[in-house]
Amino acid sequence: MKTIRVAVASAALAVGAAACGGAAAAPSATNTTTVAPTTAAAATTSTTAIPTTSSSAPTTKELAVKFLALVAPYNAEVIVLNAKYPNGATDTSQFEPLIGPMTTFDNGILRIGLTGQAAIDARTMVTADSAVVADIDSSDGTDITRDFAATDAADNALRADFGLPAVTQ
């Protein structure tokens, strides 16, 4: 069986990112509730302000921070596997610990509000990751090198969308 080495997506990457935040918008709507009287007393009305928030899209920097947070557990598992198999894995079952973090990343990246090319690149990455998971689940694994390469390419495209440096092996 082939020996396969998994590259760490961002082990040596240091990104200085400020915490995401913003000012809350001023209240712009009111909710009026009328309470029916339980006695002969007159009905009372209470007014509560409902704050609204801005629905502006996240900035590239905010998306980069979210991306790095999502990919961190996967990268940590890759570091563990690379330490465990310094000459590379010799069996696809050795990659099984990657499935959970990869699936968590894939589910998360599709929900962080990506648009345009970043959304396309995220879907490409999820598709590539699905092929890797299928390779790990199979006993054959002949396509795993190719599929990890497709995942790496999709990862670098997504990183470019966020202004992050590419990962090299």
N, C-alpha and C positions, 0 to 999 in steps of 0.2 A: 504494500500500500504506500502511497505517496506520503511524504512528510510535508506538513503544511504549517506555516508559521503565521500567526494572526498579528496584524499590526495594531498597535494601540492608537485609537483614534485621536486622543488628545493628552497623552500622559505628560508630555513635556510642554504643553501649551499653558502659558500664563496669560490670562486675560484680566485686565483691570476694568471692571465694569461697576458703575455706580448702581446703587439699589434702584429698582424701578419704583416710580411713584409719581404723584401728580396731585394737583389741588382738586378737591372735590368741587363739583359744580354747585352753584347756589340752588336752593330749592325752587322748583318751578311749577309744582303741581300741588294741589290741596285735596285732601280726602275729607269729605264731610259725612259724618255719621249721625243719624237721628235715632235717639233711643226712645222707644215707646214707654209712656208712663205706666207704672205699675199701680199707682194710686190716682187720685184725682188731680195730682200735681200736673203742671203743664209739661209737655215734652221738652227735653233739653237737646241742644245741638253742640257737638264738640268738633273742633277743626284741628287736624293734624297735618303738618307739612310732610310731604313725601319727597325726600331728596332724590334727585336724578343725577346720573353720572354720565359723563361723556362717553360716547360709543366710538371714539376715534380708534383707528387701527394702531396696534403696537408699533413702536419704532424698531428699526433694524437692530439697534443695540439691545432693546428689550427682548427681541426674538433670539438674538445670539445668546443672551443670558439664559433664557428658557431652554434653548437647544443644548447648551453645555450642561445644564442641570439634568436634562433628560438623558443625555448620553453618558454621564458620569458613572452610573452603576454598571453599564456595559463595559466601559473602559476599565473599571476596577476589576471586573471578572477576567478581562483579557490579560491584565497584568498578572493575575493569579495563574492563569493558564500558561502564559509565557514563562513564568518562574517554574512551574511544575514540569513543563516540557520544553526545556531550553533549546533542544534541537528540533522542535516542532512536533506537532501531534502526528501520530501514525495511524490513528483510527478515528472515524467520524464521531464515535460515541464519546470521545474525549472532549468534544465541543458542546456536549449537552448542557453544561452550566451556562452557556451563552444564551440559550433559548429564552429563559425568563426575562433577563434584562433587555434582550433584543425585542421581545414582544411588548414589554412595558414601554420601551422607547417608541416603537412603531405606533402604539395606541396613543401615546402622548403627543407625538410630533404632528399628528393629524388634527389635534384639538387646540393648538396654540394660536390660531388665528392667522395662518399663513395665507397669502394671496399671490396671484401672478406666478412668476417663475419659481418662487420658493415653494408654493403649493404643488406645482408640477414636480419639482425635484424631490419633495418629501414623498409624494406618491411613488415615484421611481425608486426611492430608497426602500420604502415599505415592500414593494414588489420584489426587489433584489433580496431583501432580508427574508422574505417568505421562501424564496428559492434556497437560501442557505439553510433555513430551518428544515425544509423538505430533505435536503442533502444529509443533514445531521440525523434526521429520523430514519433515513434509509440505510441499509447495510452496504449499499454500493459505494456512494460517495465519490464517484468518478468526476462529477461536475463541481465539487465543492471549491476547488481552486478557482475555477472560472466565476462561480457565483460569489465568492468572497471578493474577487476583483471587481465585479459589478457593484457590490455593496460599497467598496472603497471609492469607486468612481462617483457613485451617487452621493456618498458622504462628502466628498470634496466639492461637488457641485452645490450642495446645500450649504456648506461652509462658505463658499464664495458668495452665496446669496446674503449671508449674514456679515460679510466682511472679515471672516476668520481665515487664518492661513490654512492651506491644504495640509493634509497628513501625508507624509512620505514613509515608505518602508525602508 
